[in-house]
Amino acid sequence: MSETNLQPESGQDQLAKTFEPGAIEARWYQHWEQGGLFRPERPQAQPFTIVNPPPNVTGSLHIGHALDNTLQDIVIRHERLKGKDALWVVGTDHAGIATQMVVERQLEAAGDKRTNHTREEFIAKVWEWKAESGGTITRQLRRLGCSMDWSREQFTMDPHFTRAVVKVFVDLYNQGLIYRDKRLVNWDPKLKTAISDLEVETREVKGGFWRFRYPLADGVRLDDGADHIVVATTRPETMLADMAVAVHPEDARYKSVIGKHIILPITGRRIPVVADEHADPELGTGAVKITPGHDFNDFDVGRRAGIKAADMLNMLDAQARVIQTADGLIPAEFLGLDRFDARQAVVERLKAEGLLVPHVVKTKDGEEQELDAEPRTIQTPFGDRGGVVIEPWLTDQWYVNAEVLAQKPIEAVRSGAIEIVPKSWEKTFFNWMENIQPWCVSRQLWWGHQIPAWYDEQGTPYVAETEEEARALAGNKPLTRDADVLDTWFSSALWPFATLGWPDETEMVKRHYPNDLLVSGFDILFFWDARMAMQGLHFMNEVPWKRLYLHGLVRAADGQKMSKSKGNVVDPLGLIDKYGADALRFFMAAMESQGRDVKMDEKRVEGYRNFATKLWNAARFCQSNGITGSASLEAPEATSAVNRWIVGEVVETLAQIDQAMADLRFDAAANAIYQFAWNTFCDWYIELIKGSFDAETRAVAGWVLDQILVMLHPFMPFVTEELWHAMASSEAPRANDLIVARWPAPQASVDADAKAEVEWLIALVSSLRTAKNELGIAPGARLDAFLAEPSERTAAIIAANPAAIERLARLTGITFAPAPAGAAMQIVAGDATLVVPLEGIIDIAAEKARLEKALAAAQKEAKALDGRLSNPSFVERAKPEAVEKARADHAHHSAEAERFAAALARLG
């Protein structure tokens, strides 16, 4: 049914003619929040709890946040409507690195810097910044419609949360699960701190692959007579701290020199040749230089070779400048050089000493040319905030024994105590958890939870919740506090229970832990989700949440990952300004299919804005015809077939949505309410009841519209709340706002007879409209129809619906007799095949010619595209978007061909 068909037929409506979401959204959100409706008092109700992944306090809403929070809001509104004591915990993360950078940039802009201030003074400035500018993303979440319990908003640096963080650290230390160790970390030389893997991004950088001769010591030679081993590296500067050369134990070329030594060029350091399977005989020369203090793989090789971490050589300072190694063998000319300047200096020195093996290439003229290195594109780690190349750096840090803490979460997922949805992520979860590495939790920052450890003059740590307790442990010796802070993932791992008041045994903890569900992007499965499972099971002896739903990424329309450098980032606030929050939310839900990423499609967002407008116009139509909201939760009494049918459709739609929500199939739930509201209610029910507004029909129509508003509310909260109140009347006043209304409970069933009758009418009307369109017959043209031998049921349906058949099908009548001879088309509805004469209606010959020509053209296009898509070369080499377009075009032309063939078949 067209939009214009939903305009009021008579009377003065209360709703504005045009649906404008902006003002509606701002008004209703303020009303909900001020009224405390995001957490209505329901102490006797069954609790339902979720926590939001706390966004960085420095953050602003991006499209990933929009997806993540929309899904959570759909769930929490659905559970609230079902009468649960629904709590959505909200808060922000202090975001150590990001926040410190923001405040440092402010200082720099004012000609100041952090080191001009004491730690306490700088932290005070951070708190000032938070008070002034730290609420951007929480305001934006409100614009999205997120119904979070803002009265209990949390911050990971709040005093009660800090107390929980300190207790967890101290307890884990006393249990032997936190310890200090010297290991390699991802070191950001610009920020001068260790960072997590999540804060490292890999970029392709043009670099080189250098080959050097390392002389064998003591006159030893290889079996081929060579007095050296050739090694290859993409980081020549690190050779200043080499401690071994590794070869594969089964590599025949080097077996005779395993256990022998090499005199390392430049430094003269004597290093062993060790056997280790890390060395791949098929890669390069099969010999690998080992720098355990500056490479993660080499660190492991070094430990297997018996080199203790404390003895591994470090050749760089915190800014990645060359410093002297413990053995004092790096020549003075290299000291103080930046790592990349040192790279050039090392290459030049080795080249001068004749130890560089050149890379030989042939020029276009066939001449040989020697290059210092083989040009290569190197996958290089960069800090996502510092923007410089990350350096694996050997340093003392605090670590959590993640291997021990991982055992309970592994068992919880295996036993089903934690259900991961989609289940396909379980394999990834187990693979990571069963091979988990120690978790580095210390960061070299000022902003964050300062590590509760104090050191005496000998460097012995004393870990306690307060300095007084630490001093007592140390026998009142003078102590100095550890300057490092904890990784923000450490504190956010306590989010499901520390936000409820733990370590105090609060009523909130007892009632709302464990949480019922966690909605999370798959990209933080290990950094946050798994660590919450570790801490929750360890400290609460219970899972943090019963279900974990992992959604995909929001990608650009062509499937590429969004990034500022590509210029394909979509601003969700811009979409809200343009189409409204309801439209963006519905898009997110409708496109969220388990296990798949969401492709951004602004046209779809616009389409869902049109959906809201359609519903708005349907409500206006109902208003103008005396239809108001219902005061009944139960379905009204219905006698007519169309009213019995629509009640049954509500029952079926409700069952579909309930099942979809139980399965966390957001797309299925959104599709169910969309199809019912747009097609069933607006396009068919309203059409079928036009001109028949008796008391029963008004009551049923008002009740059905109410059910639509309630079922749609979790997806489109603003327009539904507005219409809920607009449809109220003095006879049916609203007892409360829609956000706290009751989920549908029709206490009715599907009437099979009514369903069959109305579906027969819909099939008849749809088939006739399609046929008219295919044959170029005007939609309003009135035609005759003949049905020779109708079944008893079909005859009864036709007899009961003459007005609807005439008004909607545009049939002057259906004659129960054979059709007269001549051109005609056949229409199928249920078990009936109606014959509609076409003599005098269209030029049969001309129409056949037109359809045959169109069919041939469509088939030709489809065949050509089929040829392209059947060609492996095209499918494998063409751009993905080109292949996708070809498939879409093929589907379009194939469908056209089927339609034209069907139209020709109608003409006989």
N, C-alpha and C positions, 0 to 999 in steps of 0.2 A: 504494500500500500504506500502511496506517495506521502511525502511530508504534508502536503496541503490537505490531504484527506483527514489529517488529525487536527485540523483547526476547528474550533468550536462552531457548532451549527447555529446556536442561538444563545441568547442570554449574555449577561455580563460576567466575565470570569475574573477571579481574584489574581491569578498568576499573570505576570507580565507576558506580553506576546513573545518577547525574545529572551532566551535563556542566556544570562550573563554570569559566569561562575565566580568572577573575582570578588565582588562584594559579598556574595553568599558565603564563600569559603571563609573569608576573614571574620564575618559575623558569627558563624556557627562555631568556629574553633574557639573563639574567645568565650562564647557562651558555655561550651562544654568544659573548658579548663577552669573557668571561674566557678562553675557549679560543682566541681569535684566529680564530674561524671566519668572521668577516665578510671576511677577506682571507687565505684559506689560501695557503700558499707554493706557487705554481705557476709558477716561473721559466721553464719550458719551454713553458707553455701560451700560447695566443693571448690577447693582452691585450684587455680590454673596459673602457672607462672612461667614467664619467659624473661630473659635478660637480653638487652640489645648489645651487640658487639660495640663497646664504647669507642666512638670516633675520637680522633685526636682533637684536643682542645683548640688546636691551631687550625682545624680543618674547615672546609666549606663543602656543601652538599655536591657530590658528583653522582654520575648516573648509576654507579655501583651501589652507593648508599641508597639511592631511590629504589632500586630493585630490592635490596636486602630489607629495608625498613617497610616497604609496601607489603611484602610477604608476611612480615611479623605482624603488621597492623591488621591485615586480613584475618590472621589466626586469632589475635586477641579480641577483635570486635566480634568475631563469630562465637568465641567461647563466652564472651560477656553477654551476648544475646541469648545464649543457652542457659543463662542464669548462674554461671560460675563466678567465684570470687577471683576475677581475672586481674593479675598483677603483671604489668610490663615494666620491669626495672630499667631506668634510663640513667645515663651518666656519660661522662667523658673521661678519656685517658690523658694523663699529664704529658705524654709524648715527649720524653726527655730530650732527645736530639732536636726534634722539630721546634719545640718551644724555646729551647736555649738559643737556637739559631735565630729565631724571630726576634728575640730580645737583644741578642748581640748585634743584629743588623740595625735595630733602632739606635743602639748606642753608637755604632759606627757612623750612622747618618748624622749624629749630633757631635761627631768628632771625639767620641769617647770609646772605651773598650772595656771588656769584662775584667781584665786583669788590673784595671785601675781601681777596682772595688774589692772589698772583702767578699768572701763567699756569702755571708749573711746579707750584705748589702745588695749583692746581685740577685739573690733569691727574693728579696723584698721587691725588687724591680719586676721580677717575673710575676709575682702575685698582683702587683699593680696592673701589669699588662692583662692578666687574666680577668681582673675585675672590669677592665674597660673594653677589652676586645675578645675575650674568650668564649663568648656565647653565640658566635655567628652560626655555627652549625645547628645548635639547638633551636634557634629561631627558624632556621630553614626546615628542620624536621617538622615543626609545627605547620609550616606552609604545605607540607606534603600530606598533612592530616593525621600524623602519628599520635595515637591516643595513649601516650605513655603517662605513667604516674609521676608527673613533674613535682608533686609535693615531696617526693622522696628522691629527688635528683642527686646522683652520687658523683664524686670526683675522686680519682685514685690517690690524690694527695690530701684528701680530707683527714682530719685527726683520727677518726675511728678506723678508717681504712689503713692508714699508716700503722696503727697499732697492730692490725691483723698481719700486715706485711712483715713487720719486725718479728712478731711471734713465730710466723712460719719459718723465717730465716733461722732464728735461734733454735727452734725445735729441730729443724732438719740438720743443723750443724751438730747439735747434741746427739742426734741419732746416727751421725756419721754419713749423712746423705748430702751434706754440703761440705766442700773442702776447697782448699787453695792449692793450685797446681800451675806448673809452667807448661803451657801448650801453645800451639799456633792458634791465632784468631784472625778474623777478617779485620784488618786495621785500616782506618781511614786517616791518612796522613794530614788531611786538611782539618778535620774535626778533632784529630788526636784522641780517638777513642776506638775501642772495639765495637763492631756492629754485628747484627744478626744476619743470617743468610737472606732473610726477607728484605733487608735493606741494601742488598747487593743486586745490581742489575748487570746483565752481561751484554756487552756491545761488541760489534765487529770492528776491529782496528787493523789497519794495514801495518804489518810488522815484518820481521825476518826470522830465518831459521839459520843460525850460525853453527859451523862445525869447527871444532878445535882439536888439536893433537895434545893429549896428556901423556908426557913421557913416563915410561915404566921405570921403577927404581931398581937399583942393585944389579943392573945389567941384564934384567929379565927381558925376554923377547916372546912375542906370540909365535905360534907354530909356523906362521907364514914369514917369520923373520922380522916383523915390524917391532920397533923398540918403543912403540907408543900405542895408545888406544884413542880412537876418534870418538868424541862425544858431540852431541848436538843439543842446542838450547835456543829458546826464544828470549831468554833473559840472561845475557852474558854477564851482567854485573854481579849476579848472585854467586858466580864461581869463586869470588873472593872469600866466601864462607863454605865452600864445598868441603865435605867430610868423608866422602867415599865415591866410588864409581860402582854401579850395580850392573851385573850381567845375569842373564837367565842361567840357572844351574845346569840346563841341558844344552846350552849353546856351545857346540863343539869348538867354535873359534876362540873361546875364552876360557875353557875349562882349565887349561894349564896355568892360568894366572890368577885363578880364584884364591884369595888369601895372600896374594902378593901385594905390592904397594906401588903407588904412583907418586911422583913429585909434582905437586900442583903448581902450574905456571904462576908467575907473578909473586905468589906468597912463599913458594918453596915448601909448603906444608906437605907432610908425608901422610897420605891417605890410603886406605885399603881398597882392594877390589873385592866386592861382596857378591854372593849369589842371592838373587831374589827374583821371584816370578813377576815382579812389577816390570822388569825389563823385558820388552817384547822383541824377540829375535827378528821379527818381520818389520819392525819399525826403525827407520834410520839405520844406524850401525849396530843396533842391538845393545849398545852400551849407554848407560844413563848416568849423568852426573847427579850426585845426591847432596842437596843442601837442606838438611833437616830443619834448620831454623827459619827457612823462608819458602817452604812449599809443603802443602798438606800431604801429598803422596810421599814426598821425601821424608817427612816427619815419621810416617809409619814405617818406611823402609829403614830409617835410622834406628828406630826402636827395636825392630826385628833383628837388626845387626848388633844390638847390645849397647847402643849409644843412649845414655840417660838424657832426659830432657834438660836437666841442669847443666849438662856438658855440651849441649848443642850450641853452635856458634851463632851469634847475632851480629850482623854487620850494618844494621840501620838503626837510626834513632826514631823518635816518635814522628818526626817530619819526613822520614824516608831519606835522610842524608847518611852518607857512609861514616861509620864510626869504627874504632879499632875493635877487633875481635879479642876474645879473652887470651888467645895465644900471642897476640901482639905482632902478627905476621903481615898485616896489610900495609904496604908502603905508604909513606906520609903523603905522597902526591895524590892519593885517592881520598884521603880523609876530608870530610866536609862537603864532598861533592853530592849534588842531588842524584838520586838513583838513575835518572835517565842520562845525565851528564857522565855518570860513572860507567854506564853501558858503553857509551862512545869511547871513553878513555880505555876501558878494558879491551875492546875490539882493536883499537889502534896499537896498544901495547903488544897484544898477541900477534897481530899482523907483522909488527916490526920484528918480533922474535921468530918469525917463520912458523908460527904454530896455528895460523888461521888456514883452514882448508877452503879454498874459494869454491863458489858455486859457478859452474860453467854452463853458459847458455849459448845458443846459436843465434846470430843476428839474421836479419832478412837476406843479407848477402851471403849467408852460409858461413860467415866467419865465426870463430869461437870468441866469446867474451867472458871475462872473469868478474864475478860479483862477490862482494864480501859475504853476502848472505842470500839464501833462497827467499824471494819475496813470498810472504804468506799473509792470509787474513787470519788474525788471531782472535779467538773468543776471549775477551778481556773483561774482568770484573771491575765495575765502577761503583762507588758509593752513590746511592740514589739521592742523597741530600748534599754531601760534600762535592760530588761531581768529579772526583779525581779517581785515578786507578787505585784499587784496593791492594794492600800489601799483606800477604800472609806474614805474620810477625809473631815471634816467640816472646811471650810475656807472662808474668804471673797474674792470674785471674782467679775469680771464685767460680766454682763449678757445682752443678747439681748432678748427683748420680742418677741420671735419667733412666738408665737400664733397669734399676731396681723399681723406680716409681712407675715404669711402663707396664709392669707385669699385671697389676690389677685392671687397668684399662683394657689390656689385651683380652683378659678373661671375661671382662664385662661385655665386650662386643661379641666374643665367641658364644657366651651364654644367652645373649639376647637382652641382658640387663640394660644395655645401650643398643638401640636400634639405629643403624645408619641408613639414611634414605637419600639417594638411591643406594641400594645394596651393593652396586658395582664398586663403590668407593671402599668397601671393606678390605679388598685385596691390597689396595694402596696403603691403607691404614696399617694393616698387619706388616707389610713389607718395611715400612718406615720404623714402626715401633719395635720390631724384632731386630732391627739393625741400628738402633738409636745410639747416638754418640753423647758423651758428656755435654751438658748444657751450660755454656758460659753465661753467667748472670750478672757480671760486673761491667760497668761502663765508666769511662773516665770523663765524667761530666760533673757539673755542680747542681743542676736541677734534677731532682728525683729523690727517691728514698735512699738516704745515705746508709751505706752498709753498717750494721751494728757490730762492728769489730774494732778493737783497740789493740795497739801493739806496744810492747815494752821496748827497751833499747836494743834488745837482742833480736827483735823482729818476731817474737812469739805472739800469735794472735789470741785475744780473749774476746769471745763472742757472748754478748748478753743484751737484754732488752734496754738497759740503761747504762750510762757510764759508771754510776755508783756500783752497779752489780759487777761490771767488768773489773773495776778497781779492786773490789773485794776478792774476785777470782785471782787477781794478780798479786794479792798480798799488799795492796795499797802502793804498788810501784808506780812511778810516773808513766802515763800512757798517752799515746797519740792515736787519734781516730783515723780509721781508713777513709781516705778522701773520695773513694769511688762511690757511685750510686748503683742501684739495681736496674737491670734491664726492665723496660716497661712491660714486657711479656710476663715477667715474674709476678708483678703485682696484678696484672689483669687476669692471671690464671686463678685468682681468688674471687673473681667477680660473682659467680653464682651464690657464694655464701657470705663473703665479707660485706656485700651490699645489703644483706639482711640483718647485719648487726654482729656476726661472729667476730671475735671469739666469745662474746657474751651469748648465753643461751636464751636468746630472745624468742618471743612468741612468733615473730616473723620467720626466724630460722626454723622453728618447729613446724610451722604451717606451710612454708613455701620452699623448703629444701627437702628432697631434690626438686629442681625445676622440671617442668613437663617436656619442654622442647627447646632446642637451640637452633636458630636459623643462621647459617653462616655461609660465606663464600668458600668454595673448595680450596682457595689459595691460602687460607689461614688454618687449614685442618691441623697442621702440625704446630705452627707457631702459637696458636691460641687454644683451639678445641682440644687437642690431645693433652696439652698442659693443664687445662681445666680438669680434664678427666683424672690426670695424675694427682693433682692437689686435692680435688674433691674426694676421691676415693681414699687418699692417705689421711686427710685430716677429719673428714666427716664419716669415713667408712661407708660411704654411699655414693652412687653415681651422681654427678652434678645435674644431669638431665637424662630423661628416659629415652628421648629421641633426638637425633642430630640430623637436620635437613641441610644438605649441601647443594647450593645453587651454583649456576655457571656465571660466566662473565657477560656483561653487556658489550657487544661488539658493534662496530660500525656496520652500515647497511651492506657493505661488500664482504663482511665476515672478518675484516682485519681488526686487530686489537686497537683500541683507542689510545692515542698518545698525542701530547701537545706537539711533538716534533712532526707528526704526520698531519696535524691540523684537522683531525677528524673527531675531536672531543665534542660531545653533546652536553650542553648545560641543561640540567633538568629544570632549573628555575625559569629558564627561557621558555621551555615547553609548557610549564605551569602558567606563565604569563599569557601564553598564546592560546592554549587549549583548556586550561584548568587542571587542577590536581586530580580530579576524578578521572579524566581521560588518560592522563599519564599512568595513574595507578592501575586502571583497567588494562591498559596496554601491557604493563609489566606482568600482571597476573595471567593474561591470556597467552602471552608468549613464553611463560615459564614452564617449560616441559622438562621433566626430570632427566638429568644427564646431558642436557644440551645448553649451549650458550644462547643468549637472547640477541637477535640481530635488531639493531635500531631501525625503526621505520616510522618516520614522522607522519606519513600518510595514514598509517594505522592509528596513531594517536589522534589525528584529526577525525578519523572514522569513529572513534569511541567518543569524541566530543559530539559528533552527530547522533550517536546512540543516546547520550544524555539529553540532547535536544528532542529526539523522538519521544522519549519518555515524558519529557516536560510537556510536549504538545498533547500526548495521550492524557495526561492529568488535566490539562486545560479542557480537552474535549469532555472528559468525565464531569468536570465542574459545571460546564455549560449545560449538561443534561441531567443535572440534579443528582449526580453520583457523588457520594462523600465517603470518607474513611469509615471503617467498620469498628464497632465496639466489641466484636466477638473474635476470640481466638479460634473457635471452631468454625468450620465452613457453614454458611447459611443453608437453609433448606432449599433445594433446587429440584424443580419438576421438569422444566423444558430440557430438551436434549442438549442444546448448546450450553446451558448453565451446568448441567451435570458433567458435560465433557470438560469444561474449563476447570471445574473443581478437581476432576481426576488428573488433569494436566499439572495442576499445582502439586498434587500428591506425588506424581512421578518426578517432577523437577526437584522437589524437596529431597526426595530419596537420592537422586543423582548428585546433588550438591553435598548432602551429608556424607555419602560414600567417598566422593572426591576429596573432601576436606579430611576425612579420616585417613585417606591414603596420601595426603599432602600432594594431590594432583591439582595444583592451582589452575592450570590451563583448562582442565576438564570442568572444574567448578565454574569458572568464568564463562566457558562456552555454554554450559547448561542454563545459566540465568540469562545470558545474552539471547540465546535462541528462544527461550520462553517469552522474555519480555518483548523482543522485537518481532519475531515471527508469529508466535502463538497468540499473544495478547493483542499487540498493536495491529498486526497485519490481518489476523483472522477473527479473533473474538470481537473486536470492536466493529469490524465490518459486518459480522453476522448479526450483531444485536442492534445495528442502526435501525431506527424507526420502531423499535420494540422495547421501549423503556418502561416496563411495568415495575412494580415494587420489588418483585423477586429479582429481576435482572439488575436493577440498581443496587440492591443489597449484595448480590454475587459479584458484580463488577467492582464495587467499592472494596469488598473483601479481597478479591484477587489482586487489585492494585496494591493494597496493603501488604500482601504476601510478597509481591515483587519488591517493594521498597525494603522490606526486612531482609529478604534473601540477597538483595543487591547491596545492602548497606556496607558490609565489610569491604567491598570492592570500590564503591562510589559513595562514601559517607556523606558528602556535602549536599549533592543534589537530592539524595534520598531523604535526608533530614528536612530539607526545605519543603519537599513535596508532602512528606508525612504531616507536617503542620498545616500546609495549604489545603490538604484534603479533609481536615477536621471540620466538624459541624457542631451545632448546639446539641443535636441528637446523638452525635458520636464524638464527644470531646476526648482529647488525648490525655490519658492518665499520666503519661510521662514522655520524655523525648525518645526518639527512635533509637538513639545510641544505647539506651537501657530498656528497650522494649523486650518482648519475649519472642524467641525464635518460633517460627510457625509450628503449629500442632493442629492440623486440619481435622483430625478425627473423622476422616472420610476415606473412601476408597475409589478406585477407578471403576466407572460404570462402563462395562464392555459394550453394551448396546449403544449408549450415547456416543462413545468413542468411535465405533464403526460408522454410525450415521454421519457424524460431523466430518470424519476423515473421508467419507465418500463424497460429501459436498466439496470439500477442499480439493480432492483429486479432480473432480469434474471441472471446477472453476480454474484450477491451475492448468489442466490440460488444454482447456479451451483458450485461455489467455496465451499459452505458449504457441498453440497452433495458429491463432490469429497473427501473432507476431511473426512467425515463420513464413506465413503466406501473404503478409502485407495487408491483412484485413484490419480495418479500423477497430480499435479496442471497444468502442461503444456500439458497433454494429450488432443489431439483434438478429439472431439466426433461429432456424427451426431445427429440431433434433428428433430422431426416430429411434425407438428401441423396440425390436420385434417381440422378443419374449423375455421380459424382465423376470428376475426371480421374485419370489414373494417379498423378501426383505428389501430388495432394491425398489420395488413398486411402492412399498410402504414408506421408504425414505423420500421418494419423489412426491408422494401424495402429501407428506407431512411438511414439505418445505417449498411450496410453489413460489412464495414471495422471494425467498433467498435465491432460488434458482434463477428467477427472472432478473433480480437486481444485481446479483454478483456474476452469474454466468452469462448474462445478457441473452438468455434463451426465451423466445416467446412461449415456449412450452416444450414438453417432451411427449411425443405421440407414441403410444404403445402399438406400433404397426411397422411393417417393412417400409423402408425409405423408397421414394419414387426413383425411377431409373435416372441416371445422369451422374455427372461428376459430383463427388462428395468426399468428405474427409471423415476418418474414424477417430473417436475419442474414447479412451478407456478410463473407467472409474469403477474401482472395485471389481465385481464380477460382470460388469456391464460394458458392452461395446456399443456406443451410440454412433449413429450415422448422421452427419450434418451435410445437407445438400449445399453445393457451391455454385450451381447454375445461376448466372446473373449476378453473382457476388464478386467473382474475379474472372480474369481472362486465363482460363486453365492452361492453354498452350503457351502463352507468354510467361506465365508463372513457372511452368515446367522448364522452359528454356533458361530462365533466370537462375533457377535453383541448380540446374545441371552445370551451368557455367561456373557458378559459385562453388559447387562441390568439386569440380575439376581443379579449380585454382587452389582450394584448401588442401586437397589431396596432394597436389604438386609440391606445395610448400612443406607439408608434413613429411613427404618422402625425402625431399632434399635435406631437411633437418635431421631426419632419421639416419641418412647417410653420413652426415657429419658426426653425429653422436655415436655411431657404430664404428667410427674410425679411432682406434686407440691413440693414434698420434695426436689427434685434436684434443681428446679428453685429458690426456696426460700432460700435454705441453701448453695448451691454451691457458690464459688466466682463468682462475676459478669463476670470476664474475661473468666471463664470456661463455663458459660452459653452462653456468646456471641460467643465463639468458636464453641460450639455445634450447635448453630443456623446457623452459617456460614457454617459449615460442612454439615448440613442438606440441606441447600439451594444448596450447590455444588452437592451433590449426587442426589438430586431431579432433578436438571437441567440435570445432566448426564443421568439419567434414561429417561428423556423426549427426549434427543438427540438420544440415542440408539433406543428408540421406534420409533422415526421418521425415522431413517435410515432403520429399518426393514420394516416399512410401505412402504418405497420407493421401496424396493425389491419385494413387493407384497406377 
